[in-house]
Amino acid sequence: MNPEPHLTHLTNADLHCHSTVSDGTLEPEAIAARAAANGVQLWSLTDHDEVGGQQRARDAARMLGMGYLTGTEVSVTFAGETVHILGLGIDPDDPDLRLGLARTRGGREQRAREMAAGLAQVGIPGAFEGARKYVANPELISRTHFARFLVETGHCTDTSEVFRRFLTDGKPGFVPHRWAKLGEAVGWIKRAGGIAVIAHPARYTRFTATEEYALFTEFKAHGGQGVEVVTGSHTVAERDRYADMAIEFDLFASRGSDFHAPLESRTDLGSLPDLPSRVTPVWTVLADRVHWPA
């Protein structure tokens, strides 16, 4: 099958979402089914620091008639803050990538125990055990799992309130973690044959304008090639701003919902607006890496 005619600005591509392999609530097959039902034509599962669901996702996409791009989302520390870098079109079996992701996952349990200790000090006992109930992959316990526990136990009404009150810098359950370096993450993705993409850049609200510019500059210098312009957490103004940044830094533009769960995610799979016509969609340069149904 020739993929070229399918890949335009109007392609309903969703290249950012999460399954139970990291911190989503649906299995890869269920995510695929939801994406297909919502009209997604080109899909990628991008679990945090993990590629364990890639074969399942690819097989499900094929059965449902969608094009599939392999993917992951790497956690990076830059200027003291956590930044996420998507890797699209990767070889999920690349040994350098797999080793790097395994190293990045390391230390999550100790961090989780420290988070639970901080919550216990403000009268919320049992948070580690409570969060673990939501974890399908023990190596990937995260703040999202703690958030679900705090909603379940009535301490907050939704996960957004949990992050605001307990899990951001300066709050009782916040514990920083040193992730991969930016150059390392981009290098792993490139050597695995993929394209590195800055995920949801508007979410890094603690960056000054100078720090944000430094992120884009260093990312480009390391060989990064894309930025997520349309995503579930971006406003129209932010979409336009990062379209301009994509042009300024000569980056391809990506589109993804960052879907985690039906009752938590602000944007459903496949429901995003189209990319602005002035940018170059990342999927047009990944056409030879798309897995299409037979």
N, C-alpha and C positions, 0 to 999 in steps of 0.2 A: 504494500500500500504506500502511495506517495503522500507524506504528511503535509507537504508544502501548502496546498490549498486550504487546509484547516487552520493555519496559524496566522492570524491577523490581529489588529487591535480589538476586534469584536469577538475574538475567541473567549468563551467563558472558561477561563483558566483559574483554578484555585490551587496555588502552589505553596500553601502554608496551613497545616492543621496537625492535630495531635491525637494519638490513640492511647489505649491502655499500655502500650509499650513504654510510654513516658507518663505524661500527666493528664491525658484525656480520659473520658469515661466510657468510650465506645471502642470495641475491637476494630482492627483495621478493616475487616470485611463490612462492618456496620457503617464505618465512616465512608467507605466506597459507595455503599448503597445509598446513603443519604446524599452524597455528592451527585451521583447519577440521577437520583430522583429530582434534584434541584437544577438539572440541566447542565452540570459541569461537563465540559468536553475534554479538558486536559487537567489532570490532577496530580498532586504530589503529597505524599505523607512525609512530614518533616518532624519526627519525634526528637525531643531534646537529647542531644549527645548520644544518640542511639540509632542503629540501622537494623535492629532485630525484626522489625515488621515489614521490611521492604519486599520480600518475596510474596508474602501474603497480600500486601497492598497491590502489587503488580498483577498477581493472578486475579484478584477481585476486579480490578479495573478492566482487565481483558474480558472477563465474563460479562461485564456490564456495558461494554462497548465504548469505554473511555480511553483516551490516550493517557499514558503514565510516564512521569519523570521521577526517577529516584531522588530522594532528598533526605536531609537531616538539618537540625538547627543546633549550632555549636555555641555554648556559653563562653563568653570572652570577658576578661577584665580589661577595661581601657580607662585610663585617667581615674582609677579608683571606683569606677562604676561597672555594672554588669551590662554588656551589650550582646545581642544575639546576631549571629551570622548564619544565614541559610546556605546550604550547599546543594545546588540543583544539578541534576544530570551526572551524579557521582557514580563511581563503581563501588557499591556497598561492600564488596569483598576486598577492597584495597587494604593491604595489611597496615600501611602507615596511618591511614584514616582510622581504622578500627582500633589500633593501639592508642592513638591520640584521643579518641572518644572515650575509651576505657579509662585513660588517665584522668580525663576531665570529670568523669563520673565519680572518681575516687574522692573520698572525704565527705560525701553527702550524708552518710549515717551519723558521723560525729557532729556535723553541723546541725542535723535534725535533733539530736539529743540536747545540744546547747539551746536550740530554739525552744524545746519543750521545757527545759529548766527555767528559761526566762518567763515563759507563760505561767509556770507553776508559782513563781514568785509574786504574780499578780492574781493568784487565786484560781488558776485554771490547771488542775492536775490531770495527769493521764494523757497529755496531748500527743506524746510520741506514740503510744499504743493506739490512740484514737486515729492518728494520721495514717498509721501503718495499715489500717483496715481498708484504706482506699488505694493502696499501692499494689499494682499488679507486678511491677518490676522493682524488687527491693533495692537495686542499685540507684534508683531514680526517685527516691523520696524527696519531695520538694515543698515549697511554701503553699502550692496549690492544694496539696493533700491536707496540710494543717488547716487551710481555709475551709475545706469541706467539713472537717471535724468540728470546727468552731461554729459553723452554721447548723450542723446536725444537733449540737448540744445547746443551741439557743443563745449563744453568746453574741451572735450577730445575725442580721436578717439575710445577708447575702455575702458572697465572697468579696465583693468590692469593699464593703464595710470592714471585713476582716483585715484586708491589706491596709486600709487607711488607719485603723485603730491599733493593729498589733504587729504587722509584718513588714513595715517599711523602716528605713533608717531612723533610729532614735526611739522606736517603739519596743515594747517588752519582748516580742518574739523574733526580732530581727537579728540575724547573725550573718556577717559578711562572709563571702567565700572567694578564694582566689581561683579563678577559672583559667582557661587557656589564654595565651597572649594572642593579640590580633594577628600578628604575622604567622604564628603557628597554625591558627585555624584556617586562614586563607591558604596557607601552604598545603595543609592536608587536603583541602577541597580541590585545589588545582592539581595536585599530584594524583588524585583519584579521578581526574578527568572532568571535574565539574566546574561550575561557575559559582563564585562566592557573591552573596547578596546581603546587604545590610537590612536586617528585619526591622519593621515598624519604627523608623528613626524618630518620629515625634514623641515616642514614649520615654526617651532619655531626657527627661525634663530637668534634671539637675545639671546638665551640661550648659555652660555659657555658650554664646555664639562662637567664641574663639575655640572652645573645646570641641564643639560640633564640627567646625571647619577642619580642625586637626584630625578628628576621626575620619572624615571623608578623605582628607589628603593622605594620611598614612594608609588607609584601606586601599586606596588607588595605587599607592607606591608599592604595596605588597602584591599587587596583581588582582585585587578585587575588581569585579566587573559589573555589579548590579546593585540596585537599591529598591526596596519595596515602596512603591509610590501609592498604590491603592491597597489598603488593608483595613481590617475591622475596627481598629482604634483611631484611624485618621479621619479628621474632618475634611470638608471640601477645601478649606483654605490650606490645610496641611498637605492634601493631595497635590494641590497646585504648587505649593512651595517645594515639595520634593521632586515634582516633575522638573521644575527649574533647576534643582540641584543635580538631577540626573543629566540634564543637558550641560550644565556648567562643568561637571566632572567627567563627562563622556561615559556615563554608565547606562547600562540597559535597565529598563523598568520592569518590576515584577508586581504581581497581584495575588493576594492571598488573604483568606478570612481570619487566620489564626484561631480556627475553631477548636474548642476543647470539649464542650459538653452542651447538650441541648438546652439546659436550664441556666447555664452560666455565661455562654458566649454572647456578646452583643450583636454579632453578625453571623448569620448562618452560612454554611457552605454554598457557594455559587450565587450569592445574592449581592455581590459587590457591584459598584458602577464600573463602566469600562475605563481602561487606561486613557489618559489624554492623548489625542492624536499626534501631538508633537514629540512624543518619546518613542523609543524603539523597544518593543516588548522583548523581554529576555527569552521567551519561548521561540522567537523567530530565529535565534542563533543556536538554539538547542534542538532544532528539528531532527538532526541525525541521531539524537539520543532519546527521542520519544519512543516508548514502546507502545505500538498500536495493536489493536485486536487483529487477529489473523483474518 
